[in-house]
Amino acid sequence: MLSSGGRKMTVTISHSHHQFLSSSGIPRKRLMNTSLIRCSASPVSNPVLRPELLIRVESQLIPHPKKVDKGGEDAFFVSSYNGGVIAVADGVSGWAEKDVDPAQFSRELMRKASSLVDDEEVNYDPRILVRKAHAATSSTGSATVIVSMLDNNGILKVANVGDCGLRVIRKGQLIFSTFPQEHYFDCPYQLSSEAVSQTYLDATVTSIDSMKGDIIVMGSDGLFDNVFDHEIVSTIAEHKDVVQTAKALANLAYKHSVDFYFDSPYSIEARNRGLDVPWWKKALGQKLTGGKMDDITVIVGEVVSN
């Protein structure tokens, strides 16, 4: 049911109930590369209530060009539990300066979350899933995280801490978008092993009434810093298939990320925050442009009838 592939790599995921992957690249203050980790939780008994809607998912991973051989700091999992659960975590690379592998925290956080989706206390609440996964994670480090869960009634519940993102497109129109949470530019909210950090209580929580045919696009900031929302909408319209759409979005994000002249969402936001070229370059008509080389994690889901 679920499969994943990446640029210059193809990954077939076993049809276990829970699946865990890790991706990589290098975000603004985070390093990321590409490695694949599989993690299967113990089987879960069939739920009594059969969901009316399910999410059919495809994923694509493209690492930062210079980090391909070092493993990634992004991680995500996709679960077919009931309507479907998707989560993405983006490890904060600043920990490398303290000789800590930034990937360990994000990977363990996703492993713990994947094993807790059927927990009775979680009960389709993504914020509780974030709380319990964070509490169970013992690795040193920090990560941004987003979780979406489709419940038996077709309600998509989203909890977000930081700058991973989610978009919902319905009949060719963007109907929902998360917004980054940050302390200041390039310093997002994050869950951490340190006592002074954000917690599940800081998560932005949203519920969306899903409909058959809705397209859900989730990813790390490597996607949304390099691809505009209107490009996401047009790419979906051009492909009409989650496999091709995920691949096209990942490739587009990568293309923009290595283009020094592309006026990306990231460069526009940087200028809006007062970061630009020196005054004498401005006098010559120049401005800060370019994409942001980063890990690019893209997950595209289509809401379908059960």
Phi, psi and omega in degrees: 000320185246140178215162182216146175214160179225167178297127182065016175203146176234131182236125173257123183266134178296152185275050175276165185296321178242140178227142182230134177230156169232146181233181181203172181162199178224100179287181185311304180243026184221143176264148176206142180223196184238117170214156181245131177234134177249139181216115180253128177275170177295146183305146179248135181294153181298133180293152180292316180269126179271125182294146178283330183234149177229161175252121174268126195238146169222145181230154177222139180234127173230119182279161169305136185306328184268001186238015186300322188266009186245006182080161187256169176244352168277152174210152175206163170221155176232128179237141177270013181301121183048238183288337179129143178228133178229137178217144178228136175232140183240107182295142182271116190286347179302339179294338179298332178293342178255019181060033175249132177287112184296342183287333188297320182292311182295322180294314180294322178302317180288325176298314180296317180297319182296331181275354185248002186298331181262009180297136184299323181289328179297309172046054176064023178253106184296331179291323176292324176298318177298316181300311185289323178293319179297315181296330183274350183275123184255350181293152174277137179143196177201165182198150166277158184206146171223139180228135173233140181225129177260116185272182185295339182263009179080019178265123176271116181253131187234134172233130186226130173235107178109217190240015163292162187217170179212140174231146173239125180244129181232121178051043175082006181238138174285117183250346179207142178214134171282163177234143182296144171256130182208154174283318174198176186304128179074010176231085185281162168303149182202147169278143187216163172281346180277153181293325180269095179197178174283161176229184178301335180292341179272355182293140169278123185244132182222147174238134182232130174287111183276154176229152175304132180099347176300143176248127179252125177244119178237154178180176174279175182294345175299334174279305190283342175282345185242347183232127178285157179300321181293333176287324176297313181299315182291325179294319177298317181296328183282336188247321175062019181213134186295327180295307181291325180294315179299317180295317181294319180294318179296317179294323179294317178298318179296316179302313180292326185295332182257008180262109183292344184255354180287130179272089189276166172305324180293313181292324178296316179295323178298317179294321178297334180268007177093008178263118184206180177291162177302157185304323183290333174286323175300321179298335178269007178085013181268160176210165178290123178223178176116153174278181179244111178294130190195169164294142180237108177249121182233126174234122180244126179237142175246130178281122183231162177289146178284000000 
